[in-house]
Amino acid sequence: MKDKIVELSMGGGGRKMDELIEFIRSHFSLQQVKDGVGIESLDDGATFPTPKESELVLTTDGHTVDPIFFTGGNIGSLAIAGTINDVCVMGAKPTAMTSALIIEEGFKMSDLSLILKSMADMCQELNVPIIAGDTKVMPKGTIDKIAIVTTGFGVIEGKAIYDSGAKPGDKVITTGPIGDHGVALLAHREGLNLQTELKSDVAPVYSLIKSVIETGKVTAMKDPTRGGLSGVLNEFASKSEVSIWINEENVPIRPAVVAVSEILGLDPYHISCEGKAIMTVKPESAEEILQMLKNHPLGKDAAIIGEVKEEKPGYVIIETSIGGHRILEKPIGEPIPRVC
């Protein structure tokens, strides 16, 4: 199959489609949760048992990234990481996923296999099975190569974490440098030759933030995808009815991200990440949580970047390196299209 291409007839519900589905399914060893109904049964849906008195988290993401293969990942790893991160920043343990593939006629099976392997490897690492899915094949020219829609399920055994939980006095923490994913994709598209390799930060953050969640000291948390750091902080400020004050000198940004942003007239605060979490934490626990993050490979560059305040609710204010202040507004739209 890897030497073939996706044919339109493979989306028609017959034997050809059975072959394509079996090809896709064969990439995944995790296909059910405990003794629930999983993808191996090819039923109309899936089931999974959950602990009693627990709360479920459900999220759905569509992925249309361009290019589909990029430095640091591909559309498959992005689909898994992006969805899992949305689940775990709400304080949930990721439990199961579903996946729908929409594929253009003529797409190479070898490329599809690489994408599926990336998805399977990440699911294996997280011990999160894909328990149900769907596959569609579109006529050539009606879709750009491939799109992936994923749904993630998680279980909250403690207390859910909401965007509206930030309190005055809380400290603001980023788990690492901002803007890597969006700038890496843009540099690839524009053919920019950088002296240092800039790659996407796409990664699931569950192992990084699991112990932090368990402290019970995180008051708000979100992953900075579309809209970047600016989008997250403005959501915290408006939903929590507080202001967020950020010290510009404390925000970690790679020199290559700064350089590309300056060349193309972009604000790094607006550019997406796919392997970071932004959180507000109780002030007395901020240093402890920061050290916990720094002890993990994904959090070695974590930093306390600001503080939550009561005055000027709804605003995000940056204290600049020259001693001034500026308001950081939420971007009107995504400055870099098709980054996820």
Secondary structure, DSSP 8 states (H G I E B T S, - for coil): -TTSB--GGGGSSSHHHHHHHHHHHTT-S---STTS--GGGT-SS------TT-EEEEEEEEE--SSSEETTEEHHHHHHHHHHHHHHTTT-EEEEEEEEEEEETT-BHHHHHHHHHHHHHHHHHHT--EEEEEEEEE-TTSSSSEEEEEEEEEEESS----GGG--TT-EEEESS-SSHHHHHHHHHHHT---SS---------HHHHHHHHHTT-EEEEE---TTHHHHHHHHHHHHHT-EEEEEGGGS---HHHHHHHHHHT--GGGS--SS--EEEE-GGGHHHHHHHHHTSGGGTT-EEEEEEESSSTT-EEEE-TTS-EEE----SS-SSSS--
